[in-house]
Amino acid sequence: MAIQSVPLEKAYRLLNHGPTVLVSAKHQSTENVMAASWACALEFSPAKVTVVLDKMAFTRSLVEQSGWFALQVPVAQQAQMVVDVGSESLKDHPNKLNEFGVRLFYQDGFQTPLVDGCVAWLLCKLIPEPHNQETHDLFIGEVVSAWADDRVFKDGHWQFDNVPIELKTLHYIAGGQFYVIGQGLKVNKGP
């Protein structure tokens, strides 16, 4: 596996299929990761994303304080870890990352932690929108860099038909129930 850079104008493709994401952030020496189901691409250029971060989420405070966050796309082999980090707050469970086997890494030149084992990562600078954040828990980020696992994302497109289930993305429903991305369906372009 190699982590390849994804052009920012194609970064929306990393989220366009609606996966559950992991949100990571760091302020000073405190790192955290949480799960989020409500994340999506917002704009092509400059590339922007949205994510809903509840007021109770400890990660939210790290995003607000640092002005940075990362969205990453986890896969089926990480499903239990996704549930675990999404169910426990760092505020109440200070050793949660170690206990749940979360391995973090950093890309050169950036201070936001990324979660190892995912298949895509979008590093975002927070665009402060106090009304949206307070009223709707909606955070907007400008994507400043994006990467993907070249086993699963090549030439600007996901390759899910050619990978084992362990490398397919997760889609959360409720109550611990996920689905993984299914088979592709290609149709001709319309008129």
matplotlib code that plots the C-alpha trace (Angstrom):
import matplotlib.pyplot as plt

x = [0.0, 1.1, -0.6, -1.0, -1.9, -5.3, -5.8, -8.0, -10.4, -11.1, -11.2, -15.0, -14.9, -13.4, -16.7, -19.3, -20.4, -21.5, -19.2, -19.0, -15.9, -13.5, -12.8, -9.4, -8.1, -5.3, -4.9, -1.5, -0.7, -4.2, -5.2, -8.6, -10.7, -14.4, -16.8, -19.3, -22.0, -23.0, -20.1, -20.1, -18.4, -19.6, -17.7, -15.2, -12.9, -11.7, -12.5, -14.8, -16.5, -19.1, -19.3, -21.7, -20.0, -22.3, -21.7, -21.0, -18.1, -14.7, -13.2, -15.3, -13.5, -10.2, -11.4, -12.6, -9.4, -6.9, -8.9, -8.0, -9.5, -9.1, -11.8, -10.7, -12.6, -12.4, -13.0, -14.8, -11.8, -12.0, -15.7, -15.3, -12.8, -15.2, -18.0, -15.7, -14.2, -17.7, -19.2, -16.6, -15.6, -12.0, -13.4, -14.7, -12.2, -8.8, -6.9, -9.5, -7.2, -4.7, -7.5, -9.3, -6.1, -6.1, -2.8, -2.1, 0.4, 1.3, 1.9, 5.0, 4.2, 0.9, 0.1, -3.3, -3.2, -4.4, -5.8, -3.7, -5.6, -8.1, -8.3, -8.7, -7.8, -8.8, -7.0, -9.2, -8.8, -11.8, -13.9, -15.5, -19.2, -20.4, -24.1, -24.0, -21.7, -23.8, -27.3, -26.8, -23.5, -22.4, -18.7, -17.2, -13.6, -11.5, -9.6, -5.9, -4.6, -6.0, -4.6, -5.9, -4.7, -3.7, -5.1, -8.6, -8.5, -6.7, -6.8, -9.4, -11.8, -12.7, -11.9, -14.3, -15.1, -11.5, -10.8, -11.6, -14.4, -11.9, -11.0, -14.5, -15.9, -18.4, -21.9, -23.5, -27.3, -27.9, -27.5, -24.1, -25.4, -23.1, -23.2, -20.1, -20.0, -21.5, -20.9, -20.5, -23.2, -21.9, -24.4, -24.0, -23.9, -27.2, -27.9]
y = [0.0, 3.5, 6.7, 8.9, 12.6, 13.4, 16.6, 19.0, 19.4, 15.6, 15.5, 15.5, 12.0, 10.6, 11.4, 11.4, 7.8, 8.7, 6.8, 7.0, 9.0, 9.4, 12.9, 13.6, 16.8, 18.0, 21.0, 21.4, 17.8, 16.4, 14.2, 12.6, 10.7, 10.3, 8.8, 10.8, 9.7, 13.2, 14.4, 15.4, 17.4, 21.0, 22.7, 21.8, 24.9, 25.6, 22.1, 22.2, 19.7, 19.7, 17.6, 17.6, 17.6, 17.5, 19.9, 17.0, 15.7, 16.3, 16.4, 19.4, 21.4, 20.4, 21.5, 24.8, 25.5, 24.4, 25.5, 22.2, 18.7, 15.7, 13.5, 10.0, 7.1, 3.9, 0.4, -2.8, -4.2, -1.1, -1.4, -2.2, 0.6, 3.0, 2.1, 2.2, 5.7, 7.0, 5.7, 6.8, 10.4, 11.3, 13.4, 10.3, 7.7, 9.4, 6.4, 5.5, 5.7, 3.2, 0.9, 0.8, 0.2, 3.6, 4.2, 7.8, 9.2, 12.6, 13.8, 16.1, 19.7, 19.1, 19.0, 17.2, 13.5, 11.0, 7.5, 4.6, 1.9, 4.1, 4.4, 8.2, 11.3, 14.9, 17.6, 20.6, 24.1, 25.2, 28.0, 29.6, 29.9, 30.5, 30.5, 27.2, 25.7, 26.7, 26.3, 23.2, 21.7, 22.1, 22.6, 23.7, 23.0, 23.9, 20.9, 21.8, 18.4, 14.9, 11.4, 8.0, 4.4, 3.4, -0.1, 1.3, 4.7, 5.1, 7.7, 9.8, 6.9, 4.3, 0.7, -1.1, -3.9, -5.0, -5.1, -7.6, -6.7, -5.7, -2.7, -1.6, 1.6, 1.6, 3.1, 3.4, 2.9, 2.7, 0.4, -1.0, -1.8, -1.0, -1.8, -1.9, -0.3, -2.7, -3.5, -0.7, 0.0, 1.9, 3.6, 5.6, 9.4, 11.1, 13.5]
z = [0.0, -0.7, 0.4, -2.7, -2.9, -4.3, -6.2, -4.2, -7.1, -6.8, -3.0, -3.0, -4.5, -1.3, 0.5, -2.3, -1.7, 1.9, 4.1, 7.9, 8.8, 11.6, 12.7, 14.3, 15.9, 18.2, 20.4, 22.2, 23.1, 23.3, 20.3, 19.8, 17.3, 17.0, 14.5, 12.5, 10.1, 8.8, 6.7, 3.1, 0.3, 0.1, -2.7, -5.5, -5.6, -3.1, -1.8, 1.2, 3.5, 6.2, 9.3, 12.3, 15.6, 18.7, 21.5, 23.8, 21.6, 23.1, 19.6, 18.8, 21.4, 19.9, 16.5, 17.9, 19.7, 17.0, 13.9, 12.2, 11.8, 9.5, 8.1, 7.3, 5.7, 7.7, 6.3, 7.4, 9.3, 11.5, 12.3, 16.0, 16.5, 14.8, 17.1, 20.1, 19.4, 18.5, 21.8, 24.3, 25.0, 25.7, 28.6, 30.3, 28.9, 28.7, 27.4, 24.7, 21.7, 23.2, 24.5, 21.2, 19.1, 17.3, 15.6, 14.6, 12.1, 10.8, 7.2, 6.8, 7.4, 9.3, 13.0, 12.7, 13.5, 10.9, 11.7, 10.3, 8.4, 6.7, 2.9, 2.6, 4.6, 4.1, 6.1, 6.8, 8.1, 10.0, 8.4, 11.4, 11.1, 14.7, 13.9, 12.1, 14.7, 17.7, 16.1, 13.9, 15.2, 11.6, 10.9, 7.5, 6.6, 3.6, 2.4, 2.3, 1.5, 0.7, 0.3, -0.5, -0.3, -3.9, -3.5, -3.3, -5.0, -8.3, -11.1, -9.1, -8.7, -6.0, -7.1, -4.7, -7.1, -7.0, -3.3, -0.4, 1.9, 4.6, 2.5, 1.7, 3.4, 6.2, 6.1, 9.5, 10.0, 13.8, 16.8, 15.7, 12.2, 9.3, 5.6, 3.4, 0.0, -2.6, -6.3, -8.8, -11.4, -14.5, -16.8, -19.9, -19.6, -20.3, -23.2]

ax = plt.figure().add_subplot(projection="3d")
ax.plot(x, y, z, "-o")
ax.set_aspect("equal")
plt.show()
